Amino acid sequence: MPDSTDSAWKTGKKVILSFRQEEKVRLVAEKLRSYVIFLTHHAVTNVLSQSKALEGATAQSTEQFRMLQWLSNEDPSVSHNRAIQKKQEGTGSWYLESTAFSQWRNSPKSLAWLHGIRSWLRQDDTVVCFAHEACLIVLMNSFLSSTIIESLQEVLQANISSTVAYWYFDFNNSSSLDVCNMLRSLIKQLCVGETSIPPAVQDMCSRYRASGHQPTIKVLLATLHSAMDGIRKKTFLVLDALDEYPEMGRQELLDAIKMLRDSEHDDIHILVTIYKAL
């Protein structure tokens, strides 16, 4: 800044320099302000974008949860956990170590029927195992069934390319003696571990939820087949105590199992257990 001792020329020069410095400061301030505005807008835009994405993901997750809830309220893990609590350690280990179990688990489109007494399925009881398409159904003494299911679940924890679903028939539980309930539960179990519900399942849920009607066995079987194809995993289906299903409607159940066995899915495995001859 000029002072009283400066000459007129020197004073003028200092004034000009002062104006230039002020202009530079003004330009710098304007640039800083524009940067702040840009960065603030960018940050707000990102936050809004992330917020919308989160809202979308939350909405999608909520809708999927509602679909699964509509699909089935049955919880077969109750019967499964009850069997686990009551069985003795080592129950059924002989079967897990058998050639029949290994063949059933590893053969494409395998179907196994285990026939034994109600209280205990011994090693000398009749065991029939044969390969037939990619389907696994397990119907057996509840203690042995729970042992097999546990074994499969332990293996599947380290193998994300496989999945297991199961169903316990129980004449003391009327809701378990329904083919539609069984199929709906199996579909739900296969979908629960997936990041998204297969399109065929979404379509069925949306269509029937909107109409207020319930899907038929034929529709549920077709949806289950499509779900297995969409998930593209080695699929194990475990069903317990087939003979506890009412004789009057048993043929309907056997037909459903046959259609599961006849699935085009190449990696489905079915194991069936009964306590007495049908």
C-alpha positions in Angstrom: 0.0 0.0 0.0 1.3 3.6 -0.7 2.4 5.8 2.2 3.0 9.6 2.7 6.7 9.4 1.8 6.2 7.8 -1.6 6.5 9.9 -4.8 3.4 10.3 -7.0 4.8 7.7 -9.5 5.5 5.2 -6.8 2.2 5.8 -5.2 0.4 5.2 -8.5 2.4 2.0 -9.1 1.4 0.7 -5.6 -2.2 1.5 -6.2 -2.2 -0.4 -9.5 -0.5 -3.4 -7.9 -3.0 -3.3 -5.1 -5.9 -3.4 -7.6 -4.3 -6.3 -9.4 -3.8 -8.3 -6.2 -7.4 -7.6 -5.2 -8.5 -8.8 -8.6 -6.4 -12.0 -8.2 -8.0 -12.6 -4.8 -11.4 -12.0 -6.3 -10.8 -14.5 -9.1 -9.3 -17.1 -6.7 -12.4 -16.6 -4.4 -14.7 -17.1 -7.3 -12.9 -20.3 -8.4 -13.0 -21.6 -4.8 -16.7 -20.8 -4.6 -17.4 -22.6 -7.9 -15.4 -25.6 -6.6 -17.3 -25.7 -3.4 -20.6 -25.5 -5.3 -19.5 -28.3 -7.6 -18.3 -30.6 -4.8 -21.4 -29.9 -2.7 -23.6 -30.8 -5.7 -21.6 -33.9 -6.5 -21.7 -35.0 -2.8 -25.5 -34.4 -2.6 -26.1 -36.2 -5.9 -24.1 -39.2 -4.6 -26.0 -39.3 -1.4 -29.3 -39.0 -3.1 -28.3 -41.7 -5.6 -27.2 -44.0 -2.8 -30.3 -43.3 -0.8 -32.5 -44.1 -3.8 -30.5 -47.3 -4.5 -30.9 -48.2 -0.8 -34.6 -47.5 -0.9 -34.9 -49.6 -4.1 -33.0 -52.5 -2.6 -35.1 -52.2 0.6 -38.3 -52.2 -1.3 -37.2 -55.2 -3.4 -36.1 -57.0 -0.2 -39.5 -56.3 1.4 -41.4 -57.4 -1.6 -39.4 -60.7 -1.8 -40.1 -61.3 1.9 -43.8 -60.8 1.3 -43.7 -63.2 -1.6 -42.0 -65.9 0.5 -44.4 -65.3 3.4 -47.4 -65.7 1.0 -45.8 -68.7 -0.5 -45.7 -70.7 2.7 -46.1 -70.2 6.4 -45.2 -73.9 7.1 -42.0 -74.5 9.1 -40.7 -78.1 8.6 -37.7 -77.2 10.8 -39.9 -77.6 13.8 -40.4 -81.4 13.1 -36.7 -81.6 12.0 -35.4 -80.0 15.2 -37.7 -82.2 17.3 -36.3 -85.4 15.7 -32.7 -84.1 16.2 -33.3 -83.5 19.9 -34.8 -87.0 20.5 -32.4 -89.1 18.5 -29.3 -90.7 20.0 -25.8 -89.8 18.8 -24.7 -92.0 16.0 -28.2 -92.7 14.8 -28.2 -93.5 11.1 -24.4 -93.2 10.7 -24.4 -96.6 9.2 -26.5 -95.3 6.3 -24.3 -92.2 5.7 -21.3 -94.5 5.4 -23.1 -96.9 3.0 -22.6 -97.3 -0.7 -26.3 -96.8 -1.2 -26.2 -93.3 0.2 -23.1 -92.4 -1.7 -24.7 -93.6 -5.0 -27.9 -91.8 -4.2 -26.1 -88.5 -3.5 -23.8 -88.6 -6.5 -25.8 -90.3 -9.2 -27.7 -88.0 -11.6 -31.5 -88.1 -11.3 -31.3 -90.5 -8.4 -34.3 -91.8 -6.5 -34.0 -93.8 -3.3 -36.8 -95.5 -1.2 -36.0 -96.6 2.3 -38.5 -99.0 3.9 -38.2 -99.7 7.6 -40.1 -100.2 10.9 -41.5 -97.1 12.6 -39.4 -97.1 15.7 -36.0 -97.7 14.0 -34.7 -98.4 10.6 -32.1 -101.1 11.0 -29.3 -102.0 8.7 -31.0 -105.3 7.8 -34.2 -103.5 6.8 -35.1 -103.3 3.1 -33.2 -100.5 1.3 -33.9 -99.8 -2.4 -31.8 -97.3 -4.3 -31.8 -96.7 -8.0 -30.9 -93.9 -10.4 -33.7 -92.0 -12.3 -33.2 -88.4 -13.5 -31.8 -85.5 -11.5 -34.0 -85.5 -8.5 -33.5 -86.3 -4.8 -36.4 -87.0 -2.4 -35.9 -88.3 1.1 -38.8 -90.0 2.9 -37.7 -92.0 6.0 -37.9 -92.7 9.7 -37.8 -89.2 11.3 -34.5 -89.9 13.2 -32.8 -91.2 10.1 -34.3 -88.5 8.0 -33.0 -85.8 10.3 -29.5 -87.5 10.3 -29.4 -87.4 6.5 -30.7 -83.8 6.3 -28.1 -82.7 8.8 -25.4 -84.5 6.8 -26.5 -82.8 3.6 -26.7 -79.4 5.2 -23.1 -79.7 6.6 -21.8 -80.6 3.2 -23.8 -77.8 1.5 -22.3 -75.1 3.8 -19.0 -75.6 2.0 -20.6 -76.1 -1.4 -22.8 -73.1 -2.6 -23.6 -75.0 -5.8 -25.9 -77.4 -4.0 -29.2 -76.9 -2.1 -31.5 -79.0 0.1 -35.2 -78.8 1.0 -37.2 -81.2 3.1 -40.7 -82.1 4.3 -42.0 -84.2 7.2 -45.4 -85.8 6.9 -47.1 -86.2 10.3 -50.7 -87.5 10.8 -50.8 -85.4 14.0 -50.3 -82.2 11.9 -53.0 -81.9 9.3 -51.3 -79.0 7.5 -48.3 -81.4 6.7 -50.7 -83.8 5.0 -51.3 -81.6 2.0 -49.5 -81.8 -1.4 -49.8 -78.1 -2.1 -48.4 -77.2 1.3 -45.4 -79.5 0.7 -44.7 -78.1 -2.8 -45.0 -74.5 -1.6 -42.6 -75.1 1.3 -40.1 -76.8 -1.0 -40.2 -73.9 -3.4 -39.8 -71.4 -0.5 -36.8 -73.3 0.9 -35.1 -73.4 -2.4 -35.6 -69.6 -2.8 -34.6 -68.5 0.7 -30.9 -68.9 0.2 -30.8 -67.0 -3.2 -30.0 -63.4 -3.7 -33.2 -63.0 -5.8 -36.3 -65.1 -6.3 -36.4 -66.9 -9.6 -38.6 -65.2 -12.2 -41.1 -68.1 -12.4 -41.7 -68.0 -8.7 -42.1 -64.2 -8.8 -44.6 -64.5 -11.6 -46.7 -67.1 -9.8 -46.7 -65.2 -6.5 -47.7 -61.9 -8.2 -50.4 -63.5 -10.3 -52.1 -65.5 -7.5 -51.6 -62.9 -4.8 -53.4 -60.3 -7.0 -56.2 -62.7 -7.8 -56.7 -64.0 -4.3 -56.7 -67.5 -5.6 -54.4 -70.4 -4.7 -52.1 -72.2 -7.2 -53.0 -75.8 -8.2 -50.6 -78.8 -7.8 -49.9 -78.6 -11.5 -48.9 -74.9 -11.3 -46.8 -75.5 -8.2 -45.0 -78.4 -9.8 -44.2 -76.4 -12.9 -43.0 -73.5 -10.8 -40.8 -75.9 -8.7 -39.3 -77.3 -11.9 -38.6 -73.7 -13.2 -37.1 -72.7 -9.9 -34.7 -75.6 -10.0 -33.7 -74.7 -13.5 -33.3 -71.1 -12.6 -31.2 -71.7 -9.5 -29.1 -74.2 -11.4 -27.9 -76.1 -8.3 -27.6 -79.7 -7.3 -31.0 -80.1 -5.6 -31.7 -82.5 -2.7 -35.4 -82.9 -1.7 -36.0 -84.8 1.6 -39.5 -86.0 2.5 -40.2 -88.0 5.7 -42.9 -90.7 6.5 -44.8 -91.0 3.2 -47.1 -93.7 4.7 -48.5 -91.1 7.2 -50.2 -89.3 4.4 -53.9 -90.3 4.2 -54.6 -93.3 2.0 -57.5 -91.5 0.3 -55.3 -88.8 -1.2 -52.1 -90.8 -1.4 -52.2 -91.3 -5.2 -52.2 -87.6 -5.7 -49.0 -87.4 -3.6 -47.4 -90.3 -5.5 -48.2 -88.6 -8.8 -46.6 -85.4 -7.6 -43.4 -87.3 -6.6 -43.4 -89.0 -10.0 -43.6 -85.6 -11.7 -40.7 -84.4 -9.6 -38.8 -87.4 -10.6 -39.6 -86.7 -14.2 -38.2 -83.2 -14.0 -35.9 -82.1 -16.9 -33.5 -80.7 -14.2 -30.4 -82.8 -14.6 -29.2 -82.6 -11.0 -32.2 -83.4 -8.7 -31.9 -86.2 -6.2 -34.9 -87.8 -4.3 -34.8 -90.1 -1.3 -38.0 -91.5 0.1 -38.6 -93.4 3.4 -41.7 -95.2 4.5 -42.5 -97.2 7.7 -44.9 -99.7 6.2 -45.8 -100.9 2.7 -48.2 -98.6 0.8 
